[in-house]
Amino acid sequence: AEVPVVIATPVAYAAPIRASIDSLQNYDSFLIKQQASLFEMATSNAGCGCCEMTNEYKILGEKLNEQGTAKVLMYAKEESNILNRACCAPNHALKVKFHMPDPNNNKKPSKNPEDVVWTMERDGCCTKWLNCCCPLTGCCQQDMKLWAGNMEEDIGKI
């Protein structure tokens, strides 16, 4: 006998998650563009290079719209500790939240927490007990987890 499969999504996240999945189905590939931080560039060019800012990205569709530009499908914003970024970059612990575009201004991410489609988590090497040890051993390998919706818990506690 066949067993029916039920996929449950929390009610608060059902609409943005469904909308994001539906919008992605029309694309074979995507362009992920990192948004430059002027402060980070200025300190790096001045020879300091000690200012690591959180990264922000635009996820663009490959198809061009009427203006000849790619449509912004989502925004992604890193959340991480400044000391972790400075001491353990690029292997630092982080969360990345994927936001739908603001319905009133497609050039900005939505500020509504319910419009966070996914939360991606990486525990990073500095959270391991040997602190930046060799990734060939099982205890030091990194992994990323992708969660549906907006997860507010600390990294490693989701």
C-alpha positions as MATLAB code, in Angstrom:
seq = 'AEVPVVIATPVAYAAPIRASIDSLQNYDSFLIKQQASLFEMATSNAGCGCCEMTNEYKILGEKLNEQGTAKVLMYAKEESNILNRACCAPNHALKVKFHMPDPNNNKKPSKNPEDVVWTMERDGCCTKWLNCCCPLTGCCQQDMKLWAGNMEEDIGKI';
ca = [
       0.000    0.000    0.000;
       1.202    3.496   -0.801;
       1.763    5.897    2.054;
       0.787    9.501    1.316;
       3.548   12.063    1.868;
       2.536   15.253    3.640;
       4.870   18.232    3.583;
       3.980   20.634    6.365;
       5.070   24.265    6.240;
       4.357   26.701    9.077;
       1.421   28.926    8.129;
       3.432   32.150    8.580;
       5.975   30.999    5.987;
       3.712   29.230    3.502;
       3.054   32.214    1.192;
       6.619   33.556    0.759;
       8.134   30.073    0.479;
       5.601   29.013   -2.158;
       6.072   32.292   -4.062;
       9.861   31.959   -4.055;
       9.804   28.365   -5.259;
       7.290   29.239   -7.974;
       9.398   32.206   -9.136;
      12.543   30.054   -9.371;
      10.950   27.338  -11.518;
      11.174   29.510  -14.636;
      14.981   29.701  -14.507;
      17.659   27.216  -15.534;
      20.448   29.217  -13.910;
      20.993   32.207  -11.662;
      23.526   34.947  -11.158;
      24.563   35.696   -7.582;
      26.096   39.154   -7.349;
      27.866   40.336   -4.194;
      27.114   43.938   -3.308;
      30.292   45.866   -2.632;
      30.922   47.526    0.722;
      32.569   50.909    0.142;
      33.937   50.991    3.710;
      35.550   47.560    3.323;
      37.033   48.554   -0.051;
      38.405   51.827    1.347;
      40.115   50.172    4.331;
      41.504   47.412    2.114;
      42.897   49.877   -0.441;
      44.428   51.954    2.366;
      46.529   48.930    3.332;
      44.585   48.199    6.500;
      42.347   45.380    5.267;
      41.107   44.715    8.789;
      37.467   45.661    8.288;
      35.368   42.667    7.256;
      31.733   43.690    6.724;
      28.775   41.321    6.445;
      28.182   40.294    2.850;
      25.021   41.049    0.915;
      24.002   39.472   -2.377;
      21.441   39.849   -5.129;
      20.128   36.660   -6.711;
      19.303   37.491  -10.319;
      17.494   35.473  -12.948;
      19.283   34.735  -16.201;
      16.400   36.036  -18.322;
      16.388   39.745  -19.136;
      13.322   41.909  -18.502;
      11.950   44.648  -20.791;
      14.711   47.081  -19.699;
      17.436   44.581  -20.639;
      18.398   43.846  -17.041;
      18.053   40.654  -15.057;
      15.169   40.419  -12.616;
      16.042   40.430   -8.903;
      14.579   37.192   -7.564;
      15.874   37.415   -3.987;
      18.333   39.134   -1.715;
      20.672   37.348    0.674;
      22.195   38.969    3.754;
      24.888   37.500    5.982;
      24.596   37.626    9.760;
      27.836   36.915   11.611;
      30.011   38.029   14.500;
      32.593   40.736   13.690;
      35.398   38.967   15.611;
      34.606   35.698   13.880;
      34.738   37.448   10.472;
      38.044   39.168   11.300;
      39.807   36.138   12.810;
      38.410   33.186   10.868;
      37.482   34.573    7.426;
      36.663   33.036    5.051;
      35.753   30.012    7.199;
      33.770   31.896    9.845;
      30.404   30.872   11.279;
      27.458   32.618    9.660;
      23.781   32.695    8.853;
      22.516   33.898    5.495;
      18.893   34.982    5.210;
      17.234   34.941    1.791;
      14.675   37.756    1.503;
      12.013   38.341   -1.123;
      12.233   41.751   -2.805;
      10.205   44.548   -1.212;
       6.818   44.534   -2.999;
       6.877   48.367   -3.152;
      10.512   48.694   -4.263;
      12.088   45.739   -6.090;
      15.553   47.313   -5.630;
      15.548   46.552   -1.880;
      14.965   43.430    0.218;
      11.730   43.193    2.150;
      12.004   44.187    5.824;
       9.101   41.900    6.772;
      10.443   38.860    8.725;
       7.730   36.728    7.106;
       9.326   37.430    3.711;
      12.514   35.566    4.686;
      12.260   32.503    2.487;
      15.265   30.530    3.693;
      17.882   30.715    6.410;
      21.229   29.079    5.649;
      23.589   28.249    8.515;
      27.293   27.354    8.547;
      28.965   26.617   11.881;
      32.428   27.567   10.593;
      35.828   26.369   11.744;
      36.154   28.734   14.722;
      33.236   27.057   16.474;
      35.058   23.712   16.422;
      36.906   22.546   19.496;
      40.317   22.623   17.767;
      39.715   26.112   16.295;
      40.566   26.147   12.586;
      41.921   22.607   12.512;
      42.576   20.462    9.456;
      39.342   19.914    7.478;
      40.425   16.360    6.590;
      39.324   15.145   10.011;
      35.619   14.590   10.617;
      35.421   16.868   13.658;
      36.570   19.888   11.630;
      34.584   19.503    8.432;
      32.083   22.238    7.785;
      28.539   21.820    6.638;
      25.736   24.149    5.689;
      22.103   23.715    6.535;
      19.214   25.345    4.695;
      16.038   25.981    6.680;
      12.647   27.101    5.409;
      11.654   30.514    6.726;
      13.204   32.939    9.184;
      15.250   31.263   11.915;
      16.320   33.562   14.734;
      18.217   31.005   16.826;
      21.993   31.274   17.260;
      24.286   29.453   14.833;
      24.525   25.787   15.785;
      21.300   25.910   17.803;
      18.705   25.787   15.034;
];
